[in-house]
Amino acid sequence: MRKTLNRKKAIKILEILGMKRGRVDVVEGEGFKIYIINGKPFLVEKKGRIVKSITYFLSGNEVRYVKIDKGAVLNVLNGADIFRPGVVEFSSFNRGDSVAILDENGNILGVGISVVSSETLEKMEKGKVLINVYTIKDKVWAIEKGLI
């Protein structure tokens, strides 16, 4: 069911995108929320975390990403977090940022939250890089793309 957030809650959501004004609706599902900002599903809340959505990244709003090797793709699509050995390329990002998860061809697979900065990642040989929040195999994406 889609409902409009009150002004106080909407302001908190808009701040995540660096916006001051706009209409914010929310669609709630089992274990997740999709926030629709001015008609676009740009934020997702799942696992207690709010991230920029796949739609947000596909809209060309920003380019924070990690590319993973083909050996990691199936595991990531099934919900696995992203670890350094599977990362083949990445952009600049800070710890705690929403980061798009891409395959080697640049196709978006999902969105995660960085547990390290790209600066730290560059020096790493092993360890966790992103917490995988949701992927294109997730029911969240099925609902999100229906809102586009």
C-alpha positions in Angstrom: 0.0 0.0 0.0 1.4 3.4 -1.0 1.1 6.3 1.4 2.5 9.8 1.7 4.9 10.6 4.5 4.2 13.5 6.9 6.4 16.5 6.6 8.8 15.6 9.5 9.5 12.1 8.2 9.7 13.3 4.6 12.4 15.9 5.5 14.6 13.2 7.0 14.3 11.0 3.9 14.9 14.0 1.6 18.1 14.9 3.5 19.6 11.5 2.5 19.5 12.7 -1.1 20.6 16.2 -0.2 17.2 17.6 -1.0 15.2 20.1 1.0 11.8 19.8 -0.6 9.7 17.2 -2.4 6.9 14.7 -2.0 7.8 11.5 -0.4 5.6 8.4 -0.6 6.4 5.0 0.8 5.5 1.5 -0.3 5.9 -1.1 2.5 6.5 -4.8 1.9 7.5 -7.7 4.1 10.8 -6.6 5.6 11.4 -3.5 3.4 10.2 -0.1 2.4 10.6 1.7 -0.9 10.7 5.5 -0.7 9.3 7.3 -3.8 10.7 10.9 -4.1 8.8 13.1 -6.5 7.5 10.0 -8.3 10.7 8.1 -8.5 11.7 5.1 -6.2 15.1 6.5 -5.2 15.6 4.9 -1.7 15.1 1.5 -0.2 15.1 0.5 3.4 16.0 -3.1 4.1 17.8 -4.9 6.9 17.5 -1.8 9.0 19.5 0.3 6.4 18.4 2.9 3.9 20.3 2.9 0.6 20.0 4.6 -2.7 18.0 2.4 -5.0 18.9 0.5 -8.2 16.6 3.0 -10.0 18.6 5.9 -8.5 21.9 4.5 -9.9 20.3 3.7 -13.3 19.1 7.3 -13.5 22.7 8.4 -13.7 22.6 10.4 -10.5 26.0 9.3 -9.2 28.6 6.7 -10.0 29.7 5.1 -6.7 30.3 1.4 -7.6 32.3 -1.7 -7.3 32.7 -4.2 -10.2 32.9 -7.8 -9.2 34.5 -10.7 -11.1 32.2 -13.3 -12.8 33.0 -15.9 -10.1 31.3 -13.7 -7.4 28.2 -12.8 -9.4 26.0 -15.8 -8.4 26.9 -15.6 -4.7 26.1 -11.8 -4.7 22.8 -12.3 -6.5 21.9 -14.8 -3.7 22.7 -12.2 -1.0 26.4 -12.6 -0.2 28.3 -9.6 0.9 31.2 -8.3 -1.3 34.8 -9.2 -0.3 38.0 -7.7 -1.6 39.2 -10.8 -3.6 36.1 -10.5 -5.8 36.4 -6.8 -6.6 38.1 -6.0 -9.9 37.4 -2.2 -10.2 35.9 0.5 -8.1 35.1 4.2 -7.9 35.7 6.7 -5.1 33.4 6.3 -2.1 33.4 6.8 1.7 32.6 4.3 4.4 28.8 4.1 4.9 28.0 5.2 1.3 25.4 3.5 -0.9 27.4 1.7 -3.6 26.1 0.1 -6.8 27.3 -3.5 -7.3 28.2 -4.1 -11.0 29.3 -7.1 -13.0 32.5 -6.9 -15.1 30.4 -5.6 -18.0 28.9 -2.7 -16.0 25.5 -4.2 -15.5 23.9 -3.4 -12.1 23.4 -6.4 -9.8 22.4 -4.6 -6.6 23.2 -2.1 -4.0 25.3 -2.3 -0.9 26.6 -0.2 1.9 30.4 0.3 2.1 32.1 -0.9 5.3 35.4 0.7 4.1 36.3 3.7 2.0 37.7 3.3 -1.5 41.0 4.6 -0.1 41.1 1.7 2.4 39.9 -0.7 -0.3 42.8 0.1 -2.5 45.2 -1.1 0.2 43.3 -4.2 1.1 44.0 -7.8 0.0 41.2 -9.4 1.9 38.2 -8.6 4.0 34.6 -7.3 3.6 34.0 -4.3 1.3 30.2 -4.0 1.1 27.2 -5.2 2.9 24.8 -6.5 0.2 21.4 -4.9 0.9 19.4 -6.0 -2.1 19.9 -7.3 -5.7 18.0 -7.7 -9.0 16.9 -11.1 -7.8 15.2 -9.7 -4.7 11.5 -9.1 -4.5 12.3 -5.5 -3.6 13.6 -4.9 -7.2 10.5 -6.6 -8.7 8.3 -4.1 -6.9 10.7 -1.1 -7.4 10.8 -1.6 -11.2 7.0 -1.7 -11.2 7.0 1.8 -9.7 9.3 3.4 -12.4 
